[in-house]
Structures are given as structure tokens and as C-alpha cells.
Amino acid sequence: MFAPLYTAEEMRAAEQGHDLEELMERAGRAVADFVLRRYPDARRISALCGGGANGGDGRIALRVLAEAGLEAAEGVSKDADVVIDALFGTGFHGEPRPEAVDQIEGINEAGVPVVSVDVPSGVDASTGEVAGAAVRAEATVTMHALKVGLAVAPGRFHTGEIEVADIGLDHAETETRLVTEEILELVPRKREGDTKYSAGAVLVVGGSPGMSGAVCLTAEAAFRADAGYVAVATHEESLPVVESRLLEAVKGTLDRIDQFAERASSLAIGPGLGRGDEERALVRRLLGELELPAVVDADALFELEPADWPAPRVLTPHAGELARLIDKESEWVDAHRLAAVRAAVDSFRCVVLLKGADTLVAAPGEGVLVCSSGTPALATAGTGDVLTGVIGAFLAKGMDARLAAAAGAVAHGRASELATLQVGLVASDLLDALPDALV
């Protein structure tokens, strides 16, 4: 259900007690073998090698390639068919020095496939941060296991195809872990004897005029994620639209929230709710009073303040929303995603899910979970409302809040992979794919 993601320090610990020269020999051969398999027509290979172990791996790769009959030499040659990037290893952090910037730019401008050794040079292997120039690889051969920086943005956007090479190290627990599809096996299924309420009853609150579609998507997603009952409380002006759009859900105005809450086992609040004084007061009251696990999204995150909440809360911001929660700029969040989500957890003392191609799930006292399923088609309006409904359904079924958030992200991403459309996909296309994503 979880795969390790190593930091530089965790890799150093894994290498303790091993012959480093032997590890480098295995690593260099793994890079050479990959180049031979991936680029069978290549005849001229060049490499830029740094002074550390990463550079040693690159030089060994060149030796092995030369033994295989290829022209292999250090330096970026314009006649090269493939360039190996072995400048920096997992220990790199910060900004490259000017001479290294020139080398990185030379690699990127070579106009041929680039294979990075362990991690693209310029990417922080422990965080995914890119503080300056960084190699954009077509492929990365990483040793032993994935590194955090290969899975977390912006580093993940530099890696290209990733191959993990076994160099004979034992696996260990890591603080940051990659979530696999096996987590969906934890989602409770309906069983004989269940009622619509015991199968999971979700109360969805949102849908201001002009934004009624958001609350409809959340409600339908909760049903498609196998909830047995969904009630929607919305603004009076939006109720006619919601009534005509939703068949299976129970609908009513916001003044019926407490009545609906009596039968609910989770709360999903925020999609299209509005950001006025009354709406913000409603969010504070519901989160402060209802002893229901809640997923908090969209407008419910606006000017949200930390509080001593009576039940688990899952905040699901995108980068801009998280930036407001921790008083940063959205650009800073994009550049420091791990630090940002941890800062939000420290402030709000609850589960925080930071949306993105590398959705991050963090909780107090726990390591960060990285959910990388999904396609670029998810970058469209309304998909976040669908995610809110899925997490709301999983909370209603009694899942632990952290696991419900991670499982929701995986199911959401899997649905995008199964959806018929990839170009022109709209959020409602995910609804029909959700049941198959949970099978």
C-alpha cells in the first residue's frame, strides 16, 4: 500500500556497511545497461561527471559502454546520440554554482536524449525543490528506490521516464512514502445487512447561486464512491437547480443542516458555498460543533482559522488556497510543496491534502504520503469538487481521516486514467469512471 521514498540521509543510512566502490560499479553498470536497452541505435555517448560518487557512477557507465563498442567520453559533444547527466547526486541541495549552471544549460541545449544518474542535476533529492538551473531528463536511472525529489514537484517534472536499479541494498522504512493502488482495498464495501445509512451517509454543504454545479458534483461523486445516502444543504436560490440536477440525493436549504446532520456520518463542506460573512460563520459553527469527520474544501477554506475541532478534519487546498492558509505566496508553495503542507499541518493540527500532480497528504505526527496517480486531464474546473465527494464518502464509511484522504486521491486519479476522454475531459466524466476505479 506504501512504497518508500528516500531522502539523501536515508540513502546514506541504507549504504552503511556496504563497499561503496562495489555499489558504484553496480550503479554505473545499471546506467550503461539502460542506455543500451533504451537507445539501441545510439553509437556516441557523452557524459558530464561531477567529482563525487554520482560522477563515479557516470564514469563507470562510460567505461562499460566503451567495452560494449560504443564511443563514450566525458563532456557534452554536439555529435553525441545520448548525454548522461552525472553532475550531482542525492546530496545536492540549493542553487548550482555558476560553472555548474553552464554545464546544466549545455546538457539541456544538447538536443539529444538525456539520462540522469539517480536524480536530475539541480533537483533536491530530499524535497523535490529546484532552486536554480536543473537538468530536464528524458529518463532517470535511480539507485535502490525512488527518491522524494523524483516524486514531488517541481523535481518530478524534470525526471522523464524513471527506472529503479537494484544495487543490492536492503529496503527500510522512510518518512515520506508513495501511495499505491492497494490502499483502495481498505475502503469498506457494502455488505449484506447494510442500510443506506450504515453504508455511509454524507452531508454536503455548498452551492451558492452560479456555483450550484460544484455541490452537485460533490454529491454525485459521494454516491459513485459507494456512499449509501447523500443529503445536500444549499442556498435557497440554488435549490431549484440542485433539485433538477440531483435525483438520488435529499435536498434542502441551509437552515436544514442540523436536521440532515442527525443522519449523517460525515460532512463535506465548501464546494460553491460562497465567502460572505454568513457563509464563513456557518463554516466556523459546523466545524466547531458537529462531531462528524469533515472534508473542508474550496470556499470553506477561505479565511479559515485553526481551532480545537471536535472530530477529524481533512483540508483539501490547492496551492493558492494553502498559501493563504499559511500566509505565503502561491509561488512559494509551488516551489516548496513538502515544507508548505507540513506548515499547514503544524498550524491546523489536522490532515491536510495539497492537490497537484503529486497530491501530498500530511497529518500530525505522521510522514507525508505522496499520491501520484492521475493524468493531466484532471487540470480542469470541478475535479476538486469530485475529490471532495470521494473523501466525504470514505470518511462516512469510517475510514481514518489520513487514509481516507490518500485513498480518495488515488481513486480520483485512477478514475481519470479510466475515463474515456483525456482531451476535453470535464469533471462529470470522472463520475462514471469512479466505480471502476474502486473495483
C-alpha positions in Angstrom: 0.0 0.0 0.0 3.0 2.3 0.5 6.4 2.3 -1.3 9.4 4.0 0.2 10.6 7.4 -1.0 14.2 8.1 0.2 15.9 11.3 1.2 19.6 11.8 0.9 20.1 11.0 4.5 18.0 7.8 4.3 20.1 6.7 1.3 23.3 7.2 3.2 21.9 5.1 6.0 21.0 2.4 3.6 24.5 2.3 2.2 26.2 2.0 5.6 28.2 -1.2 5.9 28.5 -1.8 2.1 31.5 -1.5 -0.1 31.0 1.9 -1.8 33.2 1.0 -4.8 31.1 -2.1 -5.4 27.9 -0.1 -5.2 29.3 2.4 -7.7 30.2 -0.4 -10.0 26.7 -1.8 -9.9 25.2 1.7 -10.3 27.4 2.5 -13.3 26.6 -0.8 -15.0 22.9 -0.2 -14.4 23.1 3.2 -16.2 25.0 1.6 -19.1 22.6 -1.3 -19.4 19.7 1.1 -19.5 21.3 3.2 -22.2 22.0 0.1 -24.3 18.4 -1.1 -23.9 16.6 2.2 -24.2 18.7 3.6 -27.1 19.8 0.6 -29.1 20.8 2.7 -32.2 23.0 5.1 -30.2 26.7 5.0 -31.1 28.2 8.1 -29.4 27.6 8.6 -25.7 28.9 11.6 -23.8 28.6 12.3 -20.1 29.1 15.2 -17.7 30.5 13.8 -14.5 30.9 15.6 -11.1 33.5 14.9 -8.5 31.5 12.8 -6.2 30.0 9.3 -6.2 27.5 10.3 -8.8 30.3 11.3 -11.2 31.9 8.0 -10.4 28.8 6.2 -11.5 28.8 8.1 -14.7 32.5 7.3 -15.5 31.8 3.6 -14.8 28.9 3.8 -17.2 31.1 5.3 -19.9 33.7 2.5 -19.4 31.0 -0.2 -19.7 29.6 1.5 -22.8 33.0 1.7 -24.4 33.6 -2.0 -23.6 30.3 -2.6 -25.5 31.8 -1.0 -28.6 30.3 2.5 -28.3 32.1 5.8 -28.5 31.9 7.0 -24.9 33.7 10.1 -23.5 33.3 12.8 -20.9 32.0 16.2 -22.0 28.9 17.3 -23.9 29.6 16.6 -27.6 27.3 18.0 -30.3 27.8 14.7 -32.1 26.5 12.6 -29.2 23.4 10.5 -29.5 22.8 10.4 -25.8 24.1 12.5 -22.9 24.5 11.1 -19.4 24.0 13.6 -16.6 26.2 12.6 -13.6 27.0 16.0 -12.2 25.2 16.0 -8.9 23.9 13.1 -6.8 21.4 12.8 -4.0 23.4 15.0 -1.7 22.9 18.1 -3.8 20.7 21.0 -2.4 20.4 24.7 -3.0 21.5 26.5 -6.2 24.2 25.3 -8.5 27.3 27.4 -8.8 27.8 29.4 -12.0 30.1 26.9 -13.7 27.6 24.2 -12.9 24.8 26.3 -14.3 26.7 26.5 -17.6 27.1 22.7 -17.6 23.4 22.1 -16.9 22.4 24.5 -19.6 24.8 22.8 -22.0 23.1 19.4 -21.2 19.6 20.9 -21.7 20.6 22.5 -25.0 22.3 19.4 -26.4 19.2 18.5 -28.4 19.6 14.8 -27.7 18.1 12.4 -25.1 19.5 13.0 -21.6 19.7 10.2 -19.0 20.2 11.4 -15.4 22.0 9.3 -12.8 20.0 8.9 -9.6 18.3 12.3 -9.8 18.5 15.1 -12.5 21.2 17.5 -11.5 19.8 20.6 -9.8 16.9 18.8 -8.2 17.0 18.3 -4.4 16.6 14.6 -4.0 15.2 15.0 -0.4 12.4 17.6 -1.2 11.9 17.9 -5.0 12.8 21.6 -4.7 14.6 23.3 -7.7 16.3 26.4 -6.6 18.1 27.2 -9.8 19.0 25.6 -13.1 18.2 21.9 -13.4 18.6 19.2 -16.0 15.4 18.1 -17.8 16.0 14.4 -18.4 14.3 12.1 -20.8 15.0 9.3 -18.4 16.4 8.9 -14.9 18.1 5.7 -13.6 17.8 5.9 -9.8 19.6 3.5 -7.5 17.8 1.2 -5.0 14.5 3.0 -4.8 12.7 6.2 -5.7 13.9 9.4 -4.1 11.5 12.0 -2.7 12.6 14.5 -5.3 11.6 12.2 -8.1 8.0 12.1 -6.9 7.4 15.6 -5.5 7.1 18.7 -7.7 8.8 20.6 -9.1 11.5 17.9 -9.2 9.2 15.3 -10.6 8.7 17.4 -13.8 12.5 17.0 -14.6 12.8 13.2 -14.3 11.2 11.8 -17.5 10.9 8.0 -17.5 12.2 6.5 -14.3 14.0 3.2 -13.9 14.9 1.9 -10.4 18.1 -0.1 -10.4 18.7 -2.8 -7.8 22.2 -2.4 -6.4 21.9 -4.8 -3.6 20.7 -2.7 -0.7 18.0 -3.7 1.8 14.8 -1.7 2.0 14.0 0.3 5.1 11.1 2.5 6.4 11.2 6.1 5.1 9.4 9.1 6.4 7.8 10.0 3.1 6.1 7.3 1.2 4.4 6.8 -2.2 0.8 5.5 -2.0 -0.1 2.6 -4.3 -3.5 1.4 -5.6 -3.5 -1.3 -2.9 -4.8 1.4 -0.5 -8.2 1.1 -2.1 -8.5 -2.3 -0.6 -9.0 -0.5 2.8 -12.2 1.2 1.6 -15.2 -0.6 3.2 -17.6 -2.1 0.6 -21.3 -2.5 1.1 -22.1 -5.8 2.8 -25.1 -7.9 3.3 -27.2 -6.3 6.0 -26.0 -2.8 5.3 -28.6 0.0 5.2 -28.2 3.2 3.2 -27.0 4.9 6.4 -24.6 2.2 7.6 -23.0 2.2 4.1 -22.0 5.8 4.6 -24.2 8.9 4.9 -22.7 12.2 3.6 -23.9 15.7 4.3 -22.8 18.1 1.5 -23.0 21.8 2.2 -22.4 24.4 -0.5 -23.7 25.7 -3.8 -24.2 29.4 -3.9 -26.0 30.9 -6.9 -23.9 30.5 -10.0 -21.9 27.7 -8.3 -24.6 25.1 -7.8 -22.7 22.7 -10.1 -20.0 22.3 -7.5 -22.2 20.9 -4.9 -23.9 18.6 -7.4 -20.5 17.2 -8.5 -19.6 16.6 -4.8 -22.9 14.8 -4.1 -22.8 12.6 -7.2 -19.1 11.7 -6.5 -20.0 10.6 -3.0 -22.6 8.3 -4.4 -20.2 7.0 -7.0 -17.7 6.4 -4.3 -20.3 4.0 -2.8 -21.9 6.1 -0.1 -25.4 4.9 0.7 -27.0 8.2 1.4 -26.3 11.8 0.5 -28.0 15.0 1.7 -27.3 18.4 0.2 -27.9 21.7 2.0 -27.7 24.6 -0.3 -28.7 28.3 -0.6 -32.4 28.8 -1.2 -31.8 30.4 -4.6 -29.8 27.4 -5.7 -32.2 24.8 -4.5 -34.3 24.6 -7.8 -31.2 23.9 -9.8 -29.9 21.3 -7.4 -33.4 19.7 -7.3 -33.4 19.3 -11.0 -29.8 18.1 -11.3 -29.7 15.5 -8.5 -32.1 12.6 -8.4 -30.8 10.4 -5.6 -29.8 13.0 -3.0 -32.0 14.5 -0.4 -32.1 18.3 -0.9 -32.9 21.2 1.3 -31.9 24.8 2.2 -29.1 25.7 4.6 -31.5 26.0 7.5 -32.0 22.2 7.4 -28.3 21.4 8.1 -28.8 20.4 11.7 -31.7 18.1 10.7 -29.6 16.5 7.9 -26.6 16.2 10.3 -28.6 13.9 12.6 -28.5 11.1 10.0 -25.0 11.9 8.5 -21.8 10.1 9.3 -19.5 12.7 7.5 -19.6 16.3 6.4 -18.3 17.7 3.0 -18.3 21.5 3.2 -17.2 24.2 0.9 -17.9 23.5 -2.8 -19.5 26.6 -4.2 -20.6 27.7 -0.8 -19.7 31.4 -1.0 -17.3 33.6 1.0 -19.6 36.1 2.7 -19.8 36.8 6.4 -22.8 34.4 6.8 -21.0 31.6 5.0 -17.8 32.0 7.0 -19.8 32.0 10.2 -21.6 28.8 9.1 -18.3 27.1 8.4 -16.9 28.1 11.9 -20.1 26.8 13.6 -20.3 23.5 11.7 -16.6 22.6 12.1 -16.7 23.7 15.7 -19.8 21.9 16.7 -20.5 18.9 14.6 -18.9 15.7 15.8 -18.7 14.4 12.3 -15.5 13.8 10.4 -15.3 16.5 7.7 -13.6 17.3 4.4 -13.2 21.0 4.1 -12.7 22.4 0.6 -13.0 25.5 -1.7 -14.9 28.4 -0.1 -14.8 26.7 3.3 -11.1 27.2 3.4 -11.4 31.0 2.9 -10.1 32.8 6.0 -10.3 29.5 7.9 -8.5 29.7 11.2 -7.1 27.0 13.4 -9.4 25.7 16.1 -9.9 22.9 18.6 -12.3 20.9 16.4 -14.3 18.0 18.0 -13.8 15.5 15.2 -11.2 14.8 12.4 -10.9 17.4 9.7 -9.4 17.0 6.2 -8.4 20.2 4.5 -8.0 19.9 0.7 -6.5 23.1 -0.7 -4.8 23.7 -4.0 -1.5 25.7 -3.9 -3.2 29.1 -3.9 -5.6 28.2 -1.0 -2.8 26.7 1.0 -0.7 29.8 0.5 -3.5 31.9 2.1 -3.8 29.4 5.0 -0.1 29.7 5.9 0.4 33.4 4.8 2.7 32.7 1.9 2.6 33.3 -1.8 1.3 30.5 -4.1 4.7 30.6 -6.0 6.4 29.7 -2.7 4.1 26.8 -2.1 4.7 25.5 -5.6 8.4 25.7 -5.0 8.4 24.1 -1.5 5.5 21.7 -1.5 6.7 19.5 1.3 7.5 22.4 3.6 4.2 24.0 2.8 2.0 21.1 3.6 3.9 20.4 6.8 3.5 24.1 7.8 -0.3 23.8 7.3 -0.4 20.7 9.5 1.6 22.4 12.2 -0.8 25.3 12.1 -4.2 23.5 11.9 -3.3 20.2 13.6 -5.3 18.1 11.2 -5.0 16.2 8.0 -4.0 18.4 5.0 -4.2 17.3 1.4 -2.3 19.5 -1.0 -3.7 19.0 -4.5 -1.4 18.6 -7.5 0.1 16.1 -9.9 1.9 14.9 -6.7 -1.0 15.2 -4.3 0.5 15.3 -0.8 -1.3 14.1 2.4 0.1 15.0 5.7 -1.1 14.6 9.3 0.2 15.5 12.8 2.9 13.1 13.9 3.0 11.2 10.6 5.2 11.2 7.5 3.9 12.7 4.2 2.1 10.4 1.8 2.6 11.1 -2.0 -0.3 10.2 -4.3 0.9 10.3 -8.0 -1.9 8.6 -9.8 -3.9 10.6 -12.3 -3.5 12.3 -15.7 -3.0 15.9 -16.8 -6.7 15.8 -17.8 -7.5 16.5 -14.1 -6.4 20.1 -14.7 -10.0 21.3 -15.3 -12.7 23.0 -13.3 -14.7 20.8 -10.9 -12.4 17.9 -10.4 -11.6 19.1 -6.9 -15.3 19.0 -6.1 -15.4 15.4 -7.2 -12.4 14.6 -4.9 -14.3 16.2 -2.0 -17.2 13.9 -2.6 -15.0 10.8 -2.7 -13.2 11.7 0.5 -16.5 12.5 2.1 -17.8 9.0 1.2 -14.7 7.3 2.6 -15.0 9.3 5.9 -18.6 8.4 6.1 -17.6 4.7 5.9 -15.5 5.1 8.9 -12.0 5.3 7.4 -9.2 7.0 9.3 -9.0 10.6 8.0 -5.4 10.4 6.7 -6.1 7.1 4.9 -9.4 8.3 3.6 -7.7 11.4 2.1 -4.9 9.3 0.5 -7.4 6.7 -0.8 -9.6 9.4 -2.2 -6.7 10.9 -4.1 -5.8 7.5 -5.5 -9.4 6.7 -6.5 -9.7 10.2 -8.1 -6.6 9.8 -10.1 -7.4 6.3 -11.1 -10.8 7.5 -12.4 -9.1 10.0 -14.6 -6.9 7.2 -16.0 -10.0 5.1 -16.8 -12.1 7.9 -18.2 -12.9 7.6 -21.9 -11.7 11.2 -22.6 -8.3 12.6 -21.9 -8.5 15.6 -24.2 -11.6 17.7 -23.4 -12.4 15.8 -20.2 -14.8 17.6 -17.8 -15.2 16.8 -14.2 -18.5 15.0 -14.6 -16.7 12.5 -16.8 -15.0 11.2 -13.7 -18.3 10.2 -12.1 -18.9 7.2 -14.4 -15.3 6.0 -14.0 -15.2 6.1 -10.2 -17.0 2.7 -9.6 -14.5 1.0 -11.9 -11.6 2.8 -10.1 -12.7 1.1 -6.8 -13.1 -2.4 -8.2 
